Amino acid sequence: MASQRRRQQYHHRLQRLLPFISAISGALLILFALLSFLAPPPVDSDHIRHLSSSGRGKSNRDLWSSRNSKFYYGCSNASSKFQRAEAITHPNRYLAIATSGGLNQQRTGITDAVVAARILNATLVVPKLDQKSFWKDSSNFSEIFDVDWFISFLSNDVKIIKQLPMKGGKTWTLHTMRVPRKCSERCYQSRVLPVLLKRHAVQLTKFDYRLANKLGTDMQKLRCRVNYHALRFTGPILDMGEKLVHRMRMESKHYIALHLRFEPDMLAFSGCYYGGGEKERKELAAIRRRWKTLHVRLNYSLIFSSINLLFHVLEISNPDKERRHGKCPLTPEEVGLMLRALGYGSDVHIYVASGEVYGGEATLAPLKTLFPNFYSKETIATKEELEPFSSFSSRMAALDFIVCDESDVFVTNNNGNMAKILAGRRRYFGHKPTIRPNTKKLYRLFLSKSNMTWEEFASRVRTFQRGFIGEPNEVRPGRGEFHENPSSCICEDSDAKAKRDSGPRKYGKGYNPTRKDVVIDDQNVDEPEWPDTDDGEDQKDPLERGLFNGTGSDYDGVTSDDPELEELLSD
């Protein structure tokens, strides 16, 4: 009887809500209709592509190396004040972590886990890789990274063991907990250490971006030792990766590696519009509906879900706004036009690391027209050679990582984890050219490209890309995510600079070159707009504020509570 009354009350309240739900649904339909009219038509690029096919942009710089790289080098040795692990590690303190996301997001977690163990004076258990998220890769740590090298290389910094020891004939029971994003040293000491002292064995879950960006110099250098030296891929991955690099070198002396993020899932939640008309809108809307975070159920939260969806549409579905603010990845064609304008000719060989590209071959066709020498791991290796890796997304990503890392020029159309980690790694190992599009300014240029000559277009691209090609000192120390800008681990070669300064003077006797003349060389015209990332101890990570704003990313977007969606979009 009571249950019958509750059902009647439920249906009565639901009937009262239906008018509100209908009104909101109607508002959404009207809004989508308005947006379809406001969306700018796709810009015809045949004009500029025809002009670009006849030549390349004129550049007065070396396209394949950084002009000032010889004056800087990676430096990550510990200072004399940094005590050895055996002196500071306390017995019965074990830290385990469970990583999260794809290969590169997990790499940042592993790097930070070593530093966290050092902060807590604890023994680190070899990290557990994420095997359950969107990527669904069953690989463990030792199948991706050389675990013995990892333990040995870091033996002076942190004690690392492969598994928890036995206690009274039984394995330690792990106490699981999660720390806030961007947790500082003080945060670890106040939140984790008391639990560790009581429980002795603690596992930190979903360990991604759980350590502050700004740390002391010795801790930052430890990060570099882990990321750039201790984390070495296994023999089979290294061998296959080097084989791919060798084949690219057999094709050409130099090659460009392009990390291309243009997957349907990513575009669906980017709030960006690429000129595909109603077909594009319907396809991307269908992808959004598949994710459980946007499923709307007929219950008491329905009206609130509808209101949130309305605000979401108002915020990100302005197709012009997102691109105008530089928050959208460049299309494959736009990347190709940018490279041609920077001086790379049609004879240049390009290796493309990407997942499924939205639109398939039709989307890639303009890029292939601009750069016919177009390769991927699938085109330069046989199916049999890739078979040991092809069922594991992290191992396939590791192969792309190696080829991109060894390239003469690395280009990205996004600012995801792989792009950031490789940018930092290439800075550390000699400032190899790394091109990141100045999306905010390039978008406006692409809109008007059909109204100018190729020479004018190319000149403007070169102007806008100053400060975005991987030269030393393009970004001030401490700005942006440390994994992308490891300034604490970049040292100046004073001897090389002294020799340069003692050579023939371009401007005559008595001229003292300024810092801008010597180092930046006109590159710091437009510094990337990276925020300072550690404003507060418990500050939410950018990935929690917006999917495309990950750790200082340029791509803001819809906020989600779905960890799988977050991981898909960030790596």
C-alpha distance (Angstrom), angle and dihedral (degrees) to the residues before:
residue distance angle dihedral
M1 . . .
A2 3.78 . .
S3 3.78 91.4 .
Q4 3.82 90.1 51.9
R5 3.82 90.5 53.5
R6 3.81 90.4 49.6
R7 3.81 90.7 52.2
Q8 3.79 90.9 49.5
Q9 3.81 90.8 49.5
Y10 3.81 90.3 47.7
H11 3.81 92.9 51.9
H12 3.80 91.1 45.3
R13 3.81 92.0 53.2
L14 3.77 90.5 44.1
Q15 3.80 91.3 54.3
R16 3.80 89.2 52.5
L17 3.80 90.1 53.1
L18 3.79 95.9 48.8
P19 3.84 95.8 80.8
F20 3.79 89.8 54.1
I21 3.78 91.5 48.0
S22 3.80 91.3 48.9
A23 3.79 91.6 49.6
I24 3.79 92.5 51.2
S25 3.81 92.0 46.1
G26 3.81 89.5 51.3
A27 3.79 90.7 49.9
L28 3.80 90.0 52.1
L29 3.80 92.1 51.2
I30 3.80 91.5 50.0
L31 3.79 90.3 47.5
F32 3.81 93.2 51.8
A33 3.80 89.5 48.5
L34 3.80 91.3 52.3
L35 3.80 91.5 48.0
S36 3.79 91.3 52.6
F37 3.81 88.7 58.4
L38 3.82 94.5 42.2
A39 3.80 94.9 49.2
P40 3.80 110.3 107.1
P41 3.79 114.8 -117.0
P42 3.79 116.7 -108.3
V43 3.78 111.6 -87.5
D44 3.76 114.7 -118.7
S45 3.79 107.0 -122.7
D46 3.80 99.4 -175.9
H47 3.79 90.7 100.5
I48 3.78 96.7 56.6
R49 3.82 93.4 37.6
H50 3.79 90.1 54.5
L51 3.78 90.9 50.5
S52 3.81 93.0 45.9
S53 3.79 91.9 52.6
S54 3.78 89.5 67.5
G55 3.77 95.9 58.5
R56 3.76 149.2 -29.9
G57 3.77 137.0 -98.8
K58 3.78 115.4 -79.6
S59 3.80 110.5 -115.9
N60 3.79 127.1 -177.7
R61 3.80 93.5 -160.5
D62 3.79 132.2 82.2
L63 3.78 103.9 -93.4
W64 3.79 94.5 -155.4
S65 3.80 104.9 46.5
S66 3.78 142.8 34.9
R67 3.78 112.9 -103.4
N68 3.81 95.6 -141.2
S69 3.80 101.1 30.5
K70 3.81 92.8 108.8
F71 3.80 89.8 67.5
Y72 3.83 93.4 61.4
Y73 3.79 136.8 52.4
G74 3.79 139.7 176.4
C75 3.81 113.9 -94.1
S76 3.79 121.8 -179.1
N77 3.81 106.4 148.1
A78 3.80 114.7 134.3
S79 3.78 119.7 -108.3
S80 3.80 122.6 -113.4
K81 3.82 88.8 -102.4
F82 3.81 92.5 60.4
Q83 3.81 104.6 98.5
R84 3.78 122.6 -140.7
A85 3.79 118.1 -100.5
E86 3.80 94.3 -113.3
A87 3.81 90.0 60.3
I88 3.81 97.7 51.7
T89 3.83 106.1 29.3
H90 3.80 112.4 106.1
P91 3.81 120.7 -145.8
N92 3.80 118.5 -112.5
R93 3.79 93.4 24.1
Y94 3.80 110.9 118.3
L95 3.78 125.4 172.8
A96 3.80 121.3 -166.4
I97 3.80 125.9 177.6
A98 3.79 135.2 -163.5
T99 3.79 111.5 -147.7
S100 3.78 125.5 -145.0
G101 3.80 137.3 -146.8
G102 3.78 133.4 9.1
L103 3.79 128.2 -24.0
N104 3.78 97.8 -76.4
Q105 3.78 96.6 42.7
Q106 3.80 87.6 51.0
R107 3.79 89.5 49.5
T108 3.81 90.7 59.9
G109 3.81 89.1 48.3
I110 3.80 92.6 52.0
T111 3.80 91.1 48.2
D112 3.79 92.2 50.8
A113 3.82 92.2 43.9
V114 3.81 90.8 63.0
V115 3.80 90.3 52.0
A116 3.82 91.5 46.2
A117 3.82 90.4 53.3
R118 3.80 89.1 50.8
I119 3.83 91.4 50.7
L120 3.82 90.0 51.8
N121 3.83 94.1 42.4
A122 3.79 86.2 -126.4
T123 3.79 137.2 140.7
L124 3.78 111.5 -106.9
V125 3.79 120.9 -136.6
V126 3.82 111.9 -143.8
P127 3.82 103.6 -88.5
K128 3.78 121.0 -99.8
L129 3.79 113.1 -126.2
D130 3.78 124.2 -133.6
Q131 3.80 109.1 -98.5
K132 3.80 100.3 162.4
S133 3.80 108.4 54.0
F134 3.79 129.7 92.9
W135 3.81 91.0 -69.1
K136 3.84 92.7 59.2
D137 3.79 95.9 -161.8
S138 3.80 114.5 161.0
S139 3.83 94.0 -160.6
N140 3.77 118.4 126.5
F141 3.81 126.0 -148.4
S142 3.81 96.1 -89.6
E143 3.83 91.5 52.7
I144 3.81 92.0 58.5
F145 3.81 104.8 28.7
D146 3.79 133.7 34.8
V147 3.80 96.9 -105.5
D148 3.81 96.9 -170.8
W149 3.80 91.4 52.2
F150 3.81 89.5 47.1
I151 3.80 92.3 54.7
S152 3.80 95.0 41.4
F153 3.79 97.7 46.1
L154 3.79 92.9 51.9
S155 3.81 96.8 40.4
N156 3.81 92.7 110.9
D157 3.81 92.2 49.9
V158 3.80 106.9 39.0
K159 3.78 133.3 2.7
I160 3.81 107.8 -120.3
I161 3.80 127.4 -171.7
K162 3.80 130.6 -173.8
Q163 3.80 95.7 -130.7
L164 3.77 140.2 -0.2
P165 3.80 115.4 -81.5
M166 3.78 123.7 -118.0
K167 3.79 121.7 -93.7
G168 3.79 115.5 -160.7
G169 3.78 90.1 -18.9
K170 3.82 92.0 -50.1
T171 3.79 133.3 92.5
W172 3.79 117.3 -106.6
T173 3.79 113.4 -94.4
L174 3.80 109.8 -122.4
H175 3.78 119.1 -133.5
T176 3.81 106.9 -145.5
M177 3.78 123.6 -146.1
R178 3.79 140.1 147.9
V179 3.79 128.3 -129.8
P180 3.81 125.0 -150.2
R181 3.77 121.0 -93.9
K182 3.82 113.2 -89.7
C183 3.81 92.7 17.9
S184 3.83 110.5 -176.6
E185 3.81 128.3 -141.4
R186 3.80 89.2 -96.3
C187 3.80 89.2 48.9
Y188 3.83 91.2 55.9
Q189 3.77 91.7 46.4
S190 3.80 93.2 50.2
R191 3.82 99.9 38.0
V192 3.80 107.6 29.0
L193 3.79 106.0 25.3
P194 3.85 96.5 63.4
V195 3.81 89.8 51.3
L196 3.80 91.1 46.2
L197 3.81 91.5 51.3
K198 3.79 90.0 52.0
R199 3.81 101.4 38.3
H200 3.84 99.5 26.7
A201 3.83 93.1 -152.4
V202 3.81 120.7 60.3
Q203 3.78 131.7 173.8
L204 3.81 118.6 -157.5
T205 3.81 109.8 -150.6
K206 3.82 130.3 -147.6
F207 3.78 88.0 15.0
D208 3.79 102.8 -169.5
Y209 3.81 122.5 129.9
R210 3.80 89.6 -10.8
L211 3.80 94.2 139.2
A212 3.78 127.4 73.1
N213 3.79 117.7 -100.3
K214 3.82 92.9 -134.2
L215 3.79 117.0 60.9
G216 3.80 136.9 149.0
T217 3.80 116.8 -70.2
D218 3.81 95.4 -104.4
M219 3.80 91.8 51.2
Q220 3.79 91.2 48.5
K221 3.79 90.3 50.4
L222 3.80 88.7 50.9
R223 3.78 87.6 55.3
C224 3.80 88.4 54.8
R225 3.80 93.4 48.3
V226 3.78 89.5 53.8
N227 3.79 98.2 43.1
Y228 3.80 100.3 39.1
H229 3.80 102.5 31.3
A230 3.81 115.6 14.2
L231 3.81 98.0 46.2
R232 3.78 101.0 74.0
F233 3.79 121.8 161.0
T234 3.79 120.1 -117.1
G235 3.80 120.7 -91.2
P236 3.83 96.9 -100.8
I237 3.81 92.2 50.2
L238 3.81 92.6 46.0
D239 3.80 92.5 47.5
M240 3.81 93.3 50.4
G241 3.79 92.0 43.6
E242 3.80 92.2 51.1
K243 3.79 89.5 47.9
L244 3.81 89.7 56.2
V245 3.81 91.0 48.1
H246 3.79 90.8 49.7
R247 3.79 91.3 52.3
M248 3.79 90.9 51.3
R249 3.82 88.9 50.4
M250 3.81 89.9 50.3
E251 3.79 88.5 57.3
S252 3.80 95.3 48.5
K253 3.80 142.0 -7.2
H254 3.82 90.3 -120.6
Y255 3.77 132.0 28.4
I256 3.79 139.1 -179.7
A257 3.80 121.3 -134.3
L258 3.80 115.8 -151.7
H259 3.79 121.2 -163.1
L260 3.78 101.0 -156.3
R261 3.80 120.4 -167.2
F262 3.79 108.4 -174.1
E263 3.78 103.2 127.0
P264 3.81 119.6 151.9
D265 3.83 92.9 -120.2
M266 3.78 92.9 52.6
L267 3.79 94.0 47.7
A268 3.80 91.6 46.9
F269 3.79 91.1 64.1
S270 3.79 98.8 34.2
G271 3.79 96.6 83.6
C272 3.80 87.6 -132.8
Y273 3.79 128.1 133.3
Y274 3.81 122.0 -151.6
G275 3.79 103.5 -173.4
G276 3.79 99.9 -92.8
G277 3.78 94.6 128.8
E278 3.79 123.8 -149.1
K279 3.81 92.2 -21.6
E280 3.80 91.5 60.0
R281 3.80 92.9 46.1
K282 3.80 93.3 50.1
E283 3.80 94.5 46.6
L284 3.80 94.7 48.3
A285 3.81 91.5 43.6
A286 3.80 89.1 54.5
I287 3.80 90.2 54.3
R288 3.80 91.3 50.6
R289 3.79 90.6 52.4
R290 3.79 90.9 54.8
W291 3.80 92.7 63.1
K292 3.76 113.7 87.5
T293 3.81 92.7 -137.5
L294 3.80 90.0 71.2
H295 3.79 96.7 41.4
V296 3.79 110.3 118.1
R297 3.80 116.1 -149.9
L298 3.81 125.1 -161.9
N299 3.81 99.0 -113.4
Y300 3.78 139.4 100.1
S301 3.83 91.9 -66.5
L302 3.80 92.8 55.9
I303 3.78 96.0 93.6
F304 3.80 91.3 48.4
S305 3.82 91.0 47.3
S306 3.81 89.5 51.7
I307 3.79 92.0 49.8
N308 3.81 90.9 49.0
L309 3.79 90.3 48.6
L310 3.81 90.2 50.3
F311 3.81 91.3 53.1
H312 3.81 89.5 44.8
V313 3.81 91.1 54.1
L314 3.78 91.7 46.8
E315 3.80 90.4 49.6
I316 3.81 104.1 45.7
S317 3.79 108.3 14.2
N318 3.76 96.4 78.4
P319 3.80 94.4 108.3
D320 3.79 94.3 -159.7
K321 3.80 98.3 44.1
E322 3.80 97.6 60.5
R323 3.79 94.6 50.4
R324 3.79 92.8 40.5
H325 3.80 89.2 57.2
G326 3.81 92.1 50.1
K327 3.78 94.0 -112.0
C328 3.79 98.4 126.8
P329 3.82 130.1 78.9
L330 3.78 115.9 -111.9
T331 3.79 116.4 -105.7
P332 3.82 117.8 -112.0
E333 3.82 89.3 -104.3
E334 3.81 92.1 51.1
V335 3.80 90.5 50.9
G336 3.80 89.4 51.7
L337 3.81 93.0 49.6
M338 3.80 90.9 48.3
L339 3.81 91.6 52.7
R340 3.80 93.4 46.9
A341 3.79 89.8 49.8
L342 3.82 90.3 50.9
G343 3.80 88.9 58.2
Y344 3.80 105.6 -93.4
G345 3.81 108.7 136.1
S346 3.79 130.9 -144.2
D347 3.82 89.6 -98.9
V348 3.82 91.7 66.7
H349 3.80 116.1 111.4
I350 3.81 116.9 -128.0
Y351 3.80 128.7 -163.4
V352 3.81 111.5 -159.2
A353 3.80 121.7 -155.1
S354 3.77 109.1 -167.8
G355 3.74 146.4 129.8
E356 3.77 124.4 -130.9
V357 3.81 108.4 -29.8
Y358 3.79 117.0 -139.6
G359 3.79 107.3 -114.1
G360 3.81 92.4 18.0
E361 3.78 118.8 -140.4
A362 3.80 92.6 -4.1
T363 3.81 89.6 62.3
L364 3.81 93.1 45.3
A365 3.82 95.3 44.9
P366 3.85 96.9 86.7
L367 3.82 91.1 50.4
K368 3.80 90.7 49.1
T369 3.80 89.8 49.5
L370 3.79 90.5 54.1
F371 3.83 92.5 43.0
P372 3.82 110.7 24.5
N373 3.82 92.3 177.3
F374 3.79 91.7 79.8
Y375 3.81 121.9 159.7
S376 3.80 142.5 172.5
K377 3.78 132.4 176.4
E378 3.80 88.2 -95.4
T379 3.83 91.8 57.9
I380 3.81 98.8 45.2
A381 3.81 97.7 40.6
T382 3.77 130.8 52.2
K383 3.78 123.6 -115.2
E384 3.81 88.3 -113.4
E385 3.82 91.8 54.8
L386 3.81 92.0 50.6
E387 3.81 95.0 42.1
P388 3.87 95.4 94.3
F389 3.83 88.8 55.4
S390 3.80 106.0 30.4
S391 3.81 96.5 85.3
F392 3.80 91.9 54.3
S393 3.80 118.4 68.6
S394 3.83 94.1 -161.7
R395 3.80 93.3 52.6
M396 3.79 91.3 48.7
A397 3.81 89.2 48.1
A398 3.81 89.1 50.6
L399 3.83 90.2 57.1
D400 3.80 90.6 52.5
F401 3.81 89.3 46.5
I402 3.82 91.4 56.7
V403 3.81 95.1 47.6
C404 3.82 91.5 46.6
D405 3.79 92.4 46.5
E406 3.81 92.5 51.6
S407 3.80 94.6 46.1
D408 3.79 121.7 112.9
V409 3.79 90.5 -129.6
F410 3.79 126.2 20.4
V411 3.81 118.9 -157.5
T412 3.77 129.5 -175.5
N413 3.78 133.3 -175.6
N414 3.82 91.4 -161.6
N415 3.78 142.1 40.5
G416 3.78 100.8 -129.0
N417 3.79 126.5 138.2
M418 3.81 96.8 -81.8
A419 3.80 91.7 49.3
K420 3.81 92.2 49.6
I421 3.80 96.3 44.9
L422 3.80 92.8 47.8
A423 3.80 91.6 46.8
G424 3.80 90.1 54.7
R425 3.79 93.2 43.4
R426 3.79 92.4 50.8
R427 3.80 90.2 50.1
Y428 3.79 90.1 51.7
F429 3.80 94.5 48.0
G430 3.80 99.2 51.2
H431 3.80 108.0 -52.7
K432 3.77 94.4 -87.9
P433 3.83 109.9 -167.7
T434 3.80 110.7 -80.9
I435 3.80 116.0 178.9
R436 3.79 119.8 -156.0
P437 3.81 116.0 178.2
N438 3.79 118.9 -115.3
T439 3.79 86.8 -133.8
K440 3.79 98.1 -179.3
K441 3.80 94.5 59.0
L442 3.79 97.1 32.2
Y443 3.80 91.9 56.1
R444 3.79 92.5 59.9
L445 3.78 88.9 46.3
F446 3.81 93.0 51.3
L447 3.81 89.9 51.6
S448 3.81 91.5 59.3
K449 3.80 99.9 32.4
S450 3.81 94.6 108.8
N451 3.81 89.3 61.7
M452 3.81 97.2 59.7
T453 3.77 140.7 56.8
W454 3.78 120.8 -97.1
E455 3.81 90.5 -112.3
E456 3.80 91.8 55.1
F457 3.81 92.1 45.7
A458 3.82 92.5 49.6
S459 3.79 92.3 47.6
R460 3.78 91.9 53.6
V461 3.81 92.4 47.5
R462 3.81 90.0 54.2
T463 3.79 90.5 49.3
F464 3.80 93.7 49.1
Q465 3.81 93.1 46.9
R466 3.79 94.8 56.9
G467 3.77 104.4 118.1
F468 3.80 93.0 24.3
I469 3.82 103.9 77.9
G470 3.81 103.1 79.8
E471 3.80 102.9 -97.0
P472 3.83 118.1 154.4
N473 3.80 115.1 -88.2
E474 3.79 94.9 16.3
V475 3.79 87.2 130.1
R476 3.79 124.7 38.7
P477 3.83 115.2 -112.4
G478 3.78 112.4 -90.8
R479 3.80 95.5 23.4
G480 3.78 120.2 122.9
E481 3.78 129.4 -2.3
F482 3.82 113.2 -22.8
H483 3.80 92.7 -133.1
E484 3.81 87.8 61.0
N485 3.79 98.2 38.2
P486 3.85 107.7 29.0
S487 3.80 93.0 178.3
S488 3.83 94.0 159.7
C489 3.81 87.9 63.0
I490 3.82 98.3 48.5
C491 3.80 115.4 90.5
E492 3.78 131.2 -173.7
D493 3.81 119.6 -119.0
S494 3.79 99.6 -133.5
D495 3.82 93.4 -177.1
A496 3.81 92.8 55.5
K497 3.78 91.3 47.5
A498 3.80 91.4 47.8
K499 3.81 90.7 53.2
R500 3.77 90.7 48.7
D501 3.78 92.5 48.5
S502 3.83 91.7 48.4
G503 3.81 91.6 55.0
P504 3.81 127.7 91.0
R505 3.79 111.3 -46.8
K506 3.75 115.3 -124.1
Y507 3.81 92.4 -157.3
G508 3.80 99.9 40.5
K509 3.78 135.8 -106.3
G510 3.76 118.4 -27.1
Y511 3.81 96.4 23.1
N512 3.79 114.2 133.2
P513 3.81 110.8 -161.3
T514 3.77 115.0 -131.7
R515 3.78 125.1 -130.6
K516 3.79 89.2 -101.3
D517 3.79 92.8 52.1
V518 3.78 94.8 48.1
V519 3.76 106.6 36.3
I520 3.73 115.1 13.7
D521 3.77 96.6 38.6
D522 3.77 97.1 -165.5
Q523 3.77 92.4 -48.8
N524 3.78 100.4 112.5
V525 3.77 94.5 71.0
D526 3.79 95.1 116.4
E527 3.77 114.4 16.1
P528 3.82 114.4 -154.3
E529 3.78 110.4 -98.6
W530 3.79 98.8 -115.7
P531 3.80 117.6 158.8
D532 3.76 126.1 -135.4
T533 3.78 100.8 -101.1
D534 3.81 106.4 -156.6
D535 3.78 106.2 63.4
G536 3.78 92.8 139.5
E537 3.77 140.0 13.4
D538 3.77 95.1 -116.6
Q539 3.78 97.0 31.1
K540 3.76 112.3 147.4
D541 3.75 113.6 -109.8
P542 3.80 114.7 -109.4
L543 3.80 88.4 -113.1
E544 3.78 87.4 65.2
R545 3.82 91.5 48.5
G546 3.79 94.6 49.4
L547 3.77 136.6 -11.9
F548 3.78 95.9 -124.9
N549 3.77 95.3 40.3
G550 3.78 93.3 73.2
T551 3.79 113.5 158.1
G552 3.72 95.8 -25.6
S553 3.75 96.6 -30.9
D554 3.75 122.7 164.1
Y555 3.75 93.5 -134.4
D556 3.78 113.2 84.7
G557 3.73 119.0 -177.3
V558 3.74 149.6 137.5
T559 3.79 118.0 -17.2
S560 3.79 114.7 -127.5
D561 3.77 138.4 -171.2
D562 3.79 90.4 -157.3
P563 3.83 109.8 103.3
E564 3.81 93.1 -163.1
L565 3.79 91.8 54.9
E566 3.79 90.2 47.0
E567 3.80 92.1 51.2
L568 3.80 93.1 47.0
L569 3.77 92.9 53.8
S570 3.79 99.3 41.1
D571 3.80 103.2 53.5
